Amino acid sequence: MMKRLVRKTVWWTGMLVLCACSAEIDNGALSVVVAPSGKIASIAYNGTVFRNVSGTVRLDGYEVREVQITKNADTVCVSKQLADDGSGRKARMVERFFPSGEAVRWSCEVTGDGEPCSVPIRMEVTVPASDSTGFWTAWGRPQVALDEITDERFRRELKLMRVSSNDWLNPLVPVPFADAVYHYGAPAVSNRNPQIAYCPVSGDVISVPVAVVTDERRGNGISFVQALDDYIQDLSLETSREGRIVFSRFHHRLAASNPIRFSCDIVGHAADWRESLAWICGRYPAYFEPENPLARTMGGTGAYTTHDVDFDAEKMKEMAFSVNWRASFDFPYMGMFLPPVGRHETWTRFGGGQTSQARMAEYAAEMKERGFYVLNYFNVTEFGASVDPEGASRPVVSSEAWKNSNDYLFGVLKEAILTVPDSMNLEGCIYPKTRNGGMFFTWGNGVVLDCGVPVYADFLLEQAQRHLDEVPEAFGFCIDRMDWLRMFNLKRDDGRSWFDGRPAGSLVLSWNGFMDRFAEKVHGAGKVIFVNNHTKRVDLLRHADGIFDEFTHCESALNATSFTALKKPFLGWTPSVEELRTDGPDNFFQKYLYMGAFPMCPFPGNDHSIRPDEWGDRQYLDYGPLMRLLVGREWVLEREPVRVVSGDAKANAFRTPEGYVFPVVFAGNGAVRLELGVLREGGTWTVEVWYPGEKTPETLPEIRNAAGEVPALEVPVSRGCAMLRVRKG
């Protein structure tokens, strides 16, 4: 119920406030109270009242000069006049609070008054921390120090593996509030610290923009979810020990011509982050569901190879091999993935030797016949090889220009080249040809282009269509190198972003616009789109059907990517067999089982990734049957779907086309006792348990339970692992 507003006028020092009594937005189980100051004052869910809460939006450098609160039907509107005394700029902010389904939506619109600029915009909430409150987000790594945790039981729960040499933390466990900063997807690019060729190996990233606060004592939680269908340029999440949560937006243009709009959903749920993610998936299904359902069948271990010779197909199937992302050396140079030539006309591959459209098609058909999937290599940000900057002065435009990357780049695609800001710090840049005022160079001395520029976007779409026409037995594409999407095009004005003190073109917006067109073409042909998402942002995955990540051997990439692939297949990189030796093969495979991901497998000719090895092959054969159980899996996003009651182990829960799969991993000696909360629906259940090194499962006693009853099960383990498959029968 919306409480009646009674206006009165109060003078504060330097600020006029048109204020009212507190206003409550009541959504049934969830209510939010807005104080006369225009700030959130308290939040309540199912009888749990988060008191002394504060919440507001502010602009760095701007002071509030006037506040006006109005009521319209079930909406509370807070209007603020802001001023920056240093620059003389002014701004207007309008915040609205209103029911939205099961949530309360907190929307914000900011309009500048004066010369355009960009300042950080911060949405800040404080939920005072206590002994019973916990914090969770879709992190690469919880930013807490394990040696500061004094509760030994909690230390064991938080430490993932049972080896002292590995300090990976359990990403499924809420932690106490801490002083920490997380970056959405990747750190925002800046001239001072651009982090060119960003790799997602540090844990200070989040992949879904959500902050979850749980109260274990009362069994309830509250989430603050940044709307995924807003334009998010750059975003960070900061927390403090006291319970402060700050989402900060960067590089948005503050101007009168184009208001900045964004929203946060306040969501109540049980004291379990899974229910928060369930709400997000339900509210934004386009970002989590594969557009092409075919992708659900493509889970399995992967390869990245151009290897064309014969291999033992049955052995690879025993290793759960499924997908070959065709390594990127069939093209003559980066970006010219399928030259405009006749079907049987050959060209020199970048990796050496000759190939043709017909040969590429034959390979895809052969792999399909043997039961495997081929994804064509694609890239929407990099072009050329051994690019010569002097080529800009002698552009060549002809039907033969494609044969030389310099000719095609400067003769056809020059408009799409990104320029390096004059003031950008290039110290330590791994691409030595990159110069201020020049081009961003990349792998193979190609350069970075903007897929939002029409001539380049059209070129890429033509390439995609040629693949669809000439290599029909391939199953789709995998797009590489999304790290460049952090950058800006200083030669283009998209009307919304601001970088280097001037208007710019955001490559995030370029990607979104290009992918709308690319996906229409690819999905329209019944093919899939996978991505190598260096930048771990779920809002960039709206058209992606699956993920083939190049850094999954790192804790941050495995964890952050998993939370974007809740309903999509997730294949991850294995650089070499040494990855299995570092912590032992059991620890290696069990971290993938726990997160529902698939590692690359040893395959002949794999490029900068694991190749066949007698010892390594044997480990993959041991775990192959267990990995195959995860094909088509989705995370179970219900309250406490599985719980370890006794025994030192970790467990997770997935739904598959055949039932449920529960990986029990990192276990000590003896059996593990589980409670299977996801079976609350009741019924009769058959239970199989699979062990590493065993090709067939053992059968455990049948489960029979009434609706609402949570069954318990004693599970023996082997090599610290047991993989349960539970089916209704």
N, C-alpha and C positions, 0 to 999 in steps of 0.2 A: 504494500500500500504506500502511495506517495503522500507524505505528510504535508499539511498546509504550510505555505511560505508566508511569513509576515515581514514585509520590508521595513527597514529603518536605516538611517544614515549615520555613520560614525566617522569621525575624523581621526586618522592616525598621522604620525609625523611623515609628511611628504606623500601621503597616499589617501585617496578618497575611496572608501569602501561602501558600496551599496549592498548591505548584507541582510541576512535573514536568519530565522531559526534553522537548526540542523534539518537537512532533508534526507530521507531514507528511500533508497531504491530497493524494493523488496521483490525478490524473484521466487518467492516460495521458500525454498530451503536456504537461499543465499540472499543476504542483504548487505548493502553498502551505505554507510552514512557519510554525507558530505557536510562538513562544518560550515559555519557562517563565513569563514575565511576563504571558502572555495576549495579547501583541501579535504581529502578523504580523512575521516576521523576514526572509523572502526569498520570492521568486516565481521560478519557472523555467518556460520554455516552449520546447519543441523545442530544448533545448540552450542556449538563452540564459538565463542566470541573472541576474536583477535583484537584485544583492546589496545588503546594507546597507539593505534596505527596512524601513520600519516602518509599522505600521497599527494604529489603535485607534479607539474611539468614546469621546467624553467629553462631559460636561455642564458648561456654564459655571458656575463657582462651586462645583462639587462636587469633593471629593477622594476618591480610592479608599482605602477602609479595609480591604478584604479581597478577595482574589482566590482563586477555586477553579477548577481545571481538571479536567474529567472527560472520559472517553471512553466513547462508546456506539456500538458497531458502527463505521460509517465517519464518525462525527460527533465533532468536538472541541467541547466546550462550555466556555465561559469565563463564570463567574458573578462579578459584582462587587458589593460593598456600597459605596455612596457616601454621603457626608454633606456638607452645606453648613453649616459652623460658624457662619456669620453669621446664618442664619435658623433653624438647628436642624432643617431638613428633611433627610430621608434618602431614598434611592432604591435600587432594585435593578436591575441591568442584566445581561442574559444574551445573550452573543454565541455564535453557532453557525457552524461552518465545515463544509461537507459538499459532496460532488460533486453537481452538478446538470447532467445532460447533458454538454455539452462544457465547462462552466464549473465554477468553485467558487463556491458561494453563501455569502455572509457575511451572516447575518441578525442582527437585533438586536431585543430587547424591553426596554423601559424602563418601570418601574412606580414611581410615587411613593409616599411614606409620610408623610402629613401633609396639611396644607392644600393644595388644588390650586394650581398656578402654571404658568408657562411659562418655560423657559430655552432658549437655543440648544443644540441637540444636534449635535455635530460628528463626522462620520466623516472621519478624517484618515489619509492615506497619504503617505509620502515615498519617491519613487523618485529617488535622487540623479542630478542632471542631469550630462550630459557633452557633449562636442563632437558625439557621434553621436546623442544623444537629441533627440526633437522632441515637441511637444505639440499636440494637436488636440481641438476640441470643436465642437458644432453651434452656432457663434457667429453673432452679428450682424456682428461685426467682430473679427478677431484683435487683442487688446489689446497690440500692440507698436508701437514708434515706428519708422517707416520710415527716418528719418534716422539711427537708431542701427545699422542693418544695414550692415556694412562689405563684405560679399560682394556684388559688383556683380551677379553672375549670380542670386543669390538675391533681390536687390532687384528685378530685372526680373520674376522669377517671382512675387513677392509683390504687386507693383503690378499692378492689373488692366488698366487702360486705358493706351493710348499717348498720353495727353494730360496735360500738366503741371497743368492746372487741376483735374483730378479725382484725389483721393487714395484712391479705393476700393481696398481690399486684397482679394487673391484668397482667398476663404474655403475653398478646397480644398487649401491648402498648410499642413502643420504648421509651427510656428514654435518657436524656442527658448523654454524656460521663462522666464516673466516674472512680475513682481509685478503681479497683476491680480485683479479681482473681477468675476464675471459673475452675473447674476440669472436664475433659471429663469423664463422667460416675461416677467417684469416685476419690478421691485423690490417687495419686501414692503411693504405699506402700514403706515405708522406714524403716530401722532398728531403727531409732530414734523415729518414730511415725507410727507404722504399721497399726493402726486402725483395728485390728483384729475384725471380725464379723461386718464389716461396714454396717451401715443402712443409707439409703438415706433420711435423715430427715433435713439436712441443705440445704440452698438454693444455695450454691456456686457450683452447678454442671450444666453442659450443656449436652444434650443428642444427639445433632447433631452438628458436629464441623464446625460451620459457624459463621462468624461475618458480620452483616448487617449494613451498614451505609446509612441513608436516608437523603435526602435534601428536606424537605417539601416545601420550597419556590419554588424550581424548579421542583418538582414533580418526581424526579429520585432518584435512589439508586444504590449502588454498594455492592456486596457481595464477601467475601473471603471464599471459601469452601474447606476444607481439603478433599482430595479424600478418599472415603469410602473403595475403594478396595485396598488401601495401607495397609501395616502392620503398625498399630498404637499400640505401646505398652502402653505408658502413655503419656497423653497430657493435657496441661493446656492452658487457654486463659486469658491473662491479658490485661486490658484496663486502660487508664489514662484519666484525665479530658481534656487533650490537644488533644486527638484523637489518641493516640497510641494504636495499636492492636498487641499483641504478642502471637503467638502460639508456645509453647515450648514442645519439645519431650524429653522423659526421658527413660533411661534403654535400649537404642539401642546400639548395640556393634559397636564401631568404630574400624575397622580393615581393612587390605589390602585384606583379603580373601573374604569379602562379603560386597559390597557397600550398604550403607543406601540410599534407594530411597523413595521419597515421592513427592506429587504434591498438588498444590492449584489451583483451578479454580477461575478466576476473572470474575464475572458475573454482567452485567448491567440489570437493571429492573426498574419498577416504584417505587415510594417511599412507598413500602408496602412489608413487610417481607414475605407475602404470596407468592408473585411471586418468591422470592428466594427459598422457600421450594418447589414450583412447579417445578422449574428448577432442584433442587436436586432429587426430586422424579422421574423426567423424565430421568435424567442422571444415577441414581442408583436404578432402579425399584426393583431389587432383594432384597433390604433392606427394602422396604416399602410395597410391594404387598404380600399378603399371597400366599405361593406356592400352598396350597390347597384351592380352592375357597369355599369349605364347611365352612371354618371358618367365612365367611361373614354372615352366618345365625346364628352364635352362640353368637351374642351380647345379653346381658341381665344381670340381677342381678345373682350373683353366691353364691355358698356355698362351705364349706370345712368341710365335715362331713363323718363319717362312719355309720351314722344313717340308719338302715335298716328297721325300723318299718314303718307302714303306716303313711301317711300325707295327708293333703288336697291339692290335685294336682291343683284343680281349683283356690283355694285361692293363691297358689304359682304362678300360671300363671298370676293372676291379679297383683301380685307384680313384674311382668316381669322376674320371675325366669327362668333361662335357663341352667346353667352349674353347675354341682357338680364336683369340683376337689376332687376326693376321698381321704379323709384325710389319712395321712401316717401311719396308724396303722394296716393295713392288713398284712404287712410283719413281719417275725420273728425278724428281726433287720434291721437297715438302710443298704441299698444296696442289700440285698437279697430280692428283691421285689416279686419274684415269684419263690419259691424253686423248684429244679429239682426233683419233685415227680409226682406220678400219678395224674390224673385229680381229683379223689375223695379222695385222701389221705389228711388228715387234718394236720395242724400244729398250734402251739400256736402263736396267733397274738401278736405283740409288745404291743398292747393296751389291751391285755387280751382276753380270749375266743379262740374259734377254728374257722378256716376258711379253705377254699380249693380253688383250681382253679375253680372248678365247681360252688361254691357259689359266687365267685367274678363275674363269667360270668353271673349267674342268676340275680345278682343285676343290672349289666349293661343292661341286656335285659329288665328287669322290668322298669327301668328308661326310656329307649328308647321307650318302648311301651306307656308310659305315656306322651311322648313328650319332654323329657329332655335329656341333653347330660351328659355323664360321661367321665372324663379324669382320667387316671391312674396316680398315683404319680410316679415321677421319680427324680433321683438325680445323677449327674455325678461327684461329688466332695467329697461326704461324705460316710463313710462306718463304719459299726459295731455299737456295743452298749457295754458299760462297758468294753472297751478295756483295757487289762492288758499289759503294756509295757514289762513285763517279758516274755510274750508269745513269743517274738521274739527268745528266746533261746531254745524253744521247739516246733518248727513248726510241724504241723500235715498235711499230705497229704493223703487223702483217699476219697472214694466216700461219706463218711458220714461227711466230714469236714464242709459242709455247715451248719450243725446243731449248730455249735458254731462259733461265729464271730471271736474270737481270732484264732481258728484253721484255718479258711479260710483265714483270713487276712495274718497271718504270714506264712502259708503253701503255699498259692497260689498267693496272691496279694502284698506281701511284697515290691516288686520292685517299686510299685507305690506310696509308702508312702512319703509324703513331710517331709523334715527335717527343724526344726526351726533354723535359723542362730544363731551362738553363741553370736553375738553382738546385737541381736534384743531386744529392750526394751519391756518387757512383763508386765510392771507395769500397773495395771488396766485391764488386760486381763480377760474377763468374763468366760474363760474356765480355771479353776485353775490347771488342770493337764498338761497344756501346759508348757514345759520346754525347755530352750535353749539346742540345740543339740538333742532334742527329737522330738516328733511328735506334729503336730498341732491337738489339741483335739477340738471337736465341740459338738453339741447338743447330749444328751444322752451318753456322753463320747465315741462317735464314733471318728474317725480320718479322716483327709483330705487326699485324694488321687488325683493323676494326671491322667486325662483321656487321656493324650497323650502317656502314657506308654502302649505298645501293649497288654500286658496280661490283664490289667484292661479294656482297650477299648473293647477288644474281649468279656470279661465277660459281660460288659454292653450291648453290641449288642446282645449277647445271651439272656439276660434278656428281651430286647425289643422284640425279635422274639417270645419268649415264651408268652409274653402278646398278641401279634398279633394273635398267634395261639390259645391260650386258653381262651382269653377274647375278642372274636371277636365283641361283641356288644358295647364295649367301643369305643369312638370316637377318642381316641389318648392319648397323654401324656401331663402332665404339669411338667416341670423341675424346681426344687427348687434350691435355694441358689447359685445364680451366684456371690455372693460377693467374694467367694474364688478364682475366676478367676483373681483377682488382684495379686495373689501370684506367686512365682517362685519355681521351683524344682531344688535344688542345686545339685542333683545327676545326672542331665541330661543336655546335651549341645545341644541346638537347632540350634546353629551356628549364631544366630541373636540377642539374648538378653544378658544382662549383669546385674548382681545383686550381692550385697555383695562383690564387688571387684573381681568377677570371672565370668566365663561362667555359664549360667543357662538355664533352660527350662521354657519358658513363658507359663502360663496356658491359656493366650489368644490364643496363637498358638495351644495349645492342644485342646481347645474348637473348634476352627475353623476346625481343621482336623477331630476331632471326629464327629462334627455335619454334615460334608459332608457325612459321612458313615451312621449316624443315620437317617438323613433326607431321604436319598435314600431308606432306608428300610421302614420307617414309611410312607412317602408320597407315596411310591410305593404300599403300602397296602391300600391307600385311607384314611389314618388317618391324624389327625392334630397334631401340636406341639405348645403348649403354654409354656410360661416361666414366672418365678417369677424373674424379672431382678433387683436384688438389685443394680447391677452396670448398670447405665443408659447410655449405649452406643448403638447407632443404628447399628454400624458395627457388633455387636455380635448377631444381630437379623436376619441375612440373611436367615435362614431357619425357623424362628419362624412365625407361622400363627396368633398368638394372644398373649395377655399378661394378666396374672392374678397376679397383683402386691400386695405384702403384706403390703405396706406402704402408700397406696393412701389416707389415712385419713390425711397425712401430706402434706402441701402445695407443698414442693419440689418434692415429688414423683408424685403427681397428675399432676403437670405441665410438668416436664421433661419427664415423660412417655407418656403423650399425644402427644408430638411432635415426638415420635417414632412410634406412633400408628395412624398415619394420615389416613391409609387405612386398619387398622386391628382392630378387636374387642379388647377392653380394659376393663377388669374387675378389680375392686379394693377392697381393704380390708376395712372392718368396724369392729373394735375391739369389740364394745358393743353398746347397745342402748344409752349410755351416749354420744356418738358422735353426736347423733341427738339433744340431750338436750343442749349441750354446747352453740351453737349459734342459736338454734332453728331449727326445721325440714325444714323450707323453705330455709334457708341459706345452710343447709347440702345438700339437693337435687339439688338446683339450681347451685351449683359449679360443680356438676357432669354433669348436662345438658349443662352447658356452655362449658365444655371441652370435651363433647362427650364421657364420660366414664360412666360405670355402677358400683354402689356400691354393696357389698355383701348384701344379704337380710337375715332376720331372718329365720333360718332353724333349725329344731330339731337336737341337737347333734353337732352343729358347734363347731369346735375346735379353741380356743382362738380367737373367732369372734362372731358376734352378734347372739343371740338366740331369739326365739319367746317371745314377750312381747305385752300385749294387746294394750298399747299406741303406741309402736313402730310399730307394725303390721299395725295399722290404718294409720300411716304416709306413709308407703310403698304402701298401697292400694290407698292412695290419689295420689301418684306420679307414680304409675305403668303404667297407660295409656300414660303418657308423655314419660317415659323411653322407652316404646316399640316402639315409633316413631323413635328411633335412631338405631334400628336393621339394620345392613347392611350399616351404614352411612360411608361416607368419608368426610374429611374436604374439603371445597371449597377453593382452593388455587388460587384465582383470585384477582385482585386488588379491594379492598373495596367491597366485595360481599354484605355487609349489613352495614348500618350506622344509628346510633341513631341521628335523626335530632333535636328532642325536647323530653324532659322528661328525668329524671335521671335514666338511665338503662344501662345494658350491653347487647350486642347481638352478636351471632355468627351464622355461616352458614355451613350447612352440606348437602351433596348430598346423597340421599337414592335411593333404587330401584324404589320408587314411585314418586320421585320428589325432592323437597328441604324441609329441616326442619330448622327453625330459632328459637333457644331458646332466649327468651327475659327475662332477670332475674335481680334480685336485683333492681327492679324498685320502684320508689316512688308512691305516689298517682296519680290517673288520668291515662289518656291514654299516650301511647308512639308513636311518629311518626317515621317511619323508611323509609329509602331509600334502595331498594333492587337491588343493582348493578348487582347481578348475573343474573337478568332477562333481561339484556341488549339485549339478542338475540331477544326479542320481541315475541308477541303472546297473546293468551288468557289464563289466569291462574285462577284456582279455589283456594280459600283460606279457610282453616279451622283453628280455634284457639282452643287449648286445655288448660284447667285450672286445677290446683291441686284440687282434691276432686270431680271432675266431670268425669263421665264415658263416656260421649259423647261430641263431639265438637260443637262449634257454627260456623256458616258459615258467613264469611265476604263478602263484595261486590267483585264481580269478577274484576280482573285486565286485562286491555287491553292496550298494549303499542307497539309502533313501534320499529323496530330494532334500537339499539343505544340509545333508550330512557330509563332512569332510573326511574321506577315507585316509587311512595311514597304511604305509607299506614298508616292509623291511627289504632292503636291496643290497645284496652282496656286490662288492666291487673287485675289479682286477686291474692292476697297474694304475690304481687311483681313479678308476673310471667305470661307469656303467651308463649305457644309453637305453632308456626305457621307451618302448613304443606301446601306447595304450589305445585300444580300439574298443568301440562299443559293440558288444556281441551278445 
